[in-house]
Amino acid sequence: MSDLEGVEARIAELEEQKSSLINEIKKNYGRIRYKKYEEKALEPFLKETEDIRVGPVRKRLRQLEFKIATQAYTPQIERKLVKEVKKVEGELEKLRAVEKARRKKKLVAQDIIDCETRITEIEDQLKGMRSELKELYGRLKTLKSGKKHGVVFGEKPDDMVSMEDIVVFEDNRVRDEEGNVE
């Protein structure tokens, strides 16, 4: 494979990678847009329920369950505690929507951050690819123009003589006794 074909193959490979990375960026921007809409949709409900506290209800339920499990009661007291547990579970069931919305907001925010991070990584990769492509396109242009004018770039054939073989370089610099250039 000649140098020209190698450069063209590498350019094609980089262009394909660049295209797939650009498509991935587009998908991530679409996902960010969707997640921001989702976030906006959650905001009114979260504002409405921001003063509701789920933690104390959950804690009360755990305390009741622990009390029932560890302490010996008469059947009447135990039934009363079970009824209270069911009542607290009912309250907690009503609060599940609030809890779910709060968790969803955190996940949506994290998804947005992940997408933005990925976009930054891809842009860094693209920057490197673009510089390499620029270099390869310059090299390709040189190779094609040389081919057009009959010049062959690359390794020199065995029968070619270099300038070093023909010309003797003279050193006119002044040296001291130790051979150092002054």
C-alpha positions as CSV (number, residue, x, y, z in Angstrom):
1,M,0.0,0.0,0.0
2,S,1.5,3.3,-1.0
3,D,1.8,6.3,1.2
4,L,-1.1,8.1,-0.6
5,E,-3.4,5.1,-0.1
6,G,-2.5,4.9,3.6
7,V,-3.2,8.6,4.1
8,E,-6.5,8.3,2.3
9,A,-7.5,5.3,4.4
10,R,-6.6,7.0,7.6
11,I,-8.6,10.1,6.5
12,A,-11.7,8.0,5.7
13,E,-11.4,6.2,9.1
14,L,-11.1,9.5,11.0
15,E,-14.0,11.0,9.1
16,E,-16.2,8.0,10.0
17,Q,-15.2,8.2,13.7
18,K,-15.8,12.0,13.6
19,S,-19.3,11.5,12.1
20,S,-20.3,8.9,14.7
21,L,-19.0,11.2,17.6
22,I,-21.0,14.1,16.2
23,N,-24.1,11.9,16.1
24,E,-23.5,11.0,19.7
25,I,-23.3,14.7,20.6
26,K,-26.6,15.3,18.9
27,K,-28.2,12.5,20.8
28,N,-26.9,13.8,24.1
29,Y,-28.2,17.3,23.3
30,G,-31.6,15.8,22.6
31,R,-31.5,13.9,25.8
32,I,-30.5,17.1,27.7
33,R,-33.4,18.9,26.2
34,Y,-35.8,16.1,27.1
35,K,-34.5,16.0,30.7
36,K,-34.9,19.8,31.1
37,Y,-38.5,19.5,30.0
38,E,-39.0,16.7,32.5
39,E,-37.4,18.8,35.2
40,K,-39.7,21.7,34.4
41,A,-42.7,19.4,34.5
42,L,-41.7,18.3,38.0
43,E,-41.1,21.8,39.4
44,P,-44.8,22.8,40.1
45,F,-45.5,19.6,42.0
46,L,-42.3,19.8,44.0
47,K,-42.9,23.5,44.9
48,E,-46.4,22.6,46.1
49,T,-45.1,19.7,48.2
50,E,-41.8,21.2,49.4
51,D,-43.0,21.6,53.0
52,I,-44.1,17.9,53.3
53,R,-41.7,15.8,55.2
54,V,-41.6,12.0,54.5
55,G,-38.8,11.2,57.0
56,P,-40.8,11.5,60.2
57,V,-43.7,9.3,58.9
58,R,-41.2,6.6,57.8
59,K,-39.4,6.8,61.2
60,R,-42.7,6.4,63.0
61,L,-43.6,3.4,61.0
62,R,-40.2,1.7,61.7
63,Q,-40.7,2.5,65.4
64,L,-44.1,0.9,65.5
65,E,-42.9,-2.2,63.6
66,F,-40.0,-2.5,66.0
67,K,-42.3,-2.2,69.0
68,I,-44.6,-4.9,67.7
69,A,-41.7,-7.2,66.9
70,T,-39.7,-6.9,70.1
71,Q,-42.2,-6.3,72.9
72,A,-44.7,-8.8,74.2
73,Y,-48.2,-7.4,74.4
74,T,-51.7,-8.6,75.0
75,P,-53.6,-9.4,71.8
76,Q,-55.7,-6.2,72.2
77,I,-52.7,-3.9,72.4
78,E,-51.1,-5.7,69.5
79,R,-54.2,-5.2,67.4
80,K,-54.3,-1.6,68.3
81,L,-50.6,-1.2,67.2
82,V,-51.3,-3.1,64.0
83,K,-54.2,-0.7,63.2
84,E,-51.8,2.2,63.9
85,V,-49.2,0.7,61.6
86,K,-51.8,0.4,58.8
87,K,-52.8,4.0,59.3
88,V,-49.2,5.2,59.1
89,E,-48.7,3.0,56.0
90,G,-51.7,4.7,54.4
91,E,-50.1,8.1,55.2
92,L,-46.9,6.9,53.7
93,E,-48.6,5.6,50.6
94,K,-50.0,9.1,50.0
95,L,-46.5,10.5,50.4
96,R,-44.9,8.1,47.9
97,A,-45.7,10.3,45.0
98,V,-43.8,13.2,46.7
99,E,-40.9,10.9,47.4
100,K,-40.9,9.5,43.9
101,A,-40.9,13.0,42.4
102,R,-38.0,14.1,44.6
103,R,-36.0,11.1,43.6
104,K,-36.8,11.6,40.0
105,K,-35.6,15.2,40.1
106,K,-32.3,14.1,41.5
107,L,-31.9,11.4,38.8
108,V,-32.9,13.9,36.1
109,A,-30.3,16.4,37.3
110,Q,-27.7,13.7,37.4
111,D,-28.6,12.6,33.8
112,I,-28.1,16.2,32.6
113,I,-24.7,16.4,34.3
114,D,-23.7,13.0,32.8
115,C,-24.7,14.1,29.3
116,E,-22.9,17.4,29.6
117,T,-19.7,15.6,30.8
118,R,-19.9,13.2,27.9
119,I,-20.3,16.0,25.4
120,T,-17.2,17.7,26.8
121,E,-15.2,14.5,26.5
122,I,-16.4,14.0,22.9
123,E,-15.5,17.6,22.0
124,D,-12.0,17.0,23.3
125,Q,-11.7,13.9,21.1
126,L,-13.1,15.8,18.1
127,K,-10.5,18.6,18.6
128,G,-7.7,16.0,18.4
129,M,-9.2,14.4,15.4
130,R,-9.7,17.7,13.6
131,S,-6.0,18.6,14.1
132,E,-4.9,15.2,12.9
133,L,-7.3,15.5,9.9
134,K,-5.9,18.9,9.0
135,E,-2.4,17.5,9.0
136,L,-3.4,14.5,6.9
137,Y,-5.3,16.7,4.4
138,G,-2.1,18.8,4.0
139,R,0.0,15.7,3.5
140,L,-2.6,14.3,1.0
141,K,-2.5,17.6,-0.9
142,T,1.3,17.5,-1.0
143,L,1.3,13.9,-2.2
144,K,-1.3,14.5,-4.9
145,S,0.4,17.6,-6.2
146,G,3.8,15.8,-6.2
147,K,2.2,12.9,-8.1
148,K,0.7,15.3,-10.6
149,H,4.2,16.9,-11.3
150,G,6.0,13.6,-11.4
151,V,7.6,13.9,-7.9
152,V,7.5,10.8,-5.7
153,F,7.5,11.4,-1.9
154,G,8.4,8.8,0.6
155,E,11.5,6.7,0.9
156,K,14.3,7.3,-1.5
157,P,15.2,4.6,-3.9
158,D,18.5,2.8,-3.7
159,D,19.9,4.4,-6.9
160,M,19.2,8.0,-5.8
161,V,22.1,10.1,-4.4
162,S,21.4,12.5,-1.6
163,M,22.8,16.0,-1.1
164,E,25.1,14.7,1.7
165,D,26.7,12.3,-0.8
166,I,27.5,15.1,-3.3
167,V,28.3,18.2,-1.2
168,V,31.0,18.6,1.4
169,F,29.9,20.8,4.3
170,E,32.6,23.1,5.5
171,D,32.7,24.3,9.1
172,N,34.0,27.9,9.2
173,R,33.4,28.3,12.9
174,V,36.3,29.3,15.1
175,R,37.4,26.7,17.7
176,D,39.6,27.0,20.7
177,E,42.4,24.6,21.7
178,E,40.0,22.1,23.3
179,G,37.8,22.0,20.1
180,N,34.9,24.0,21.5
181,V,33.1,26.5,19.3
182,E,33.6,30.1,20.5
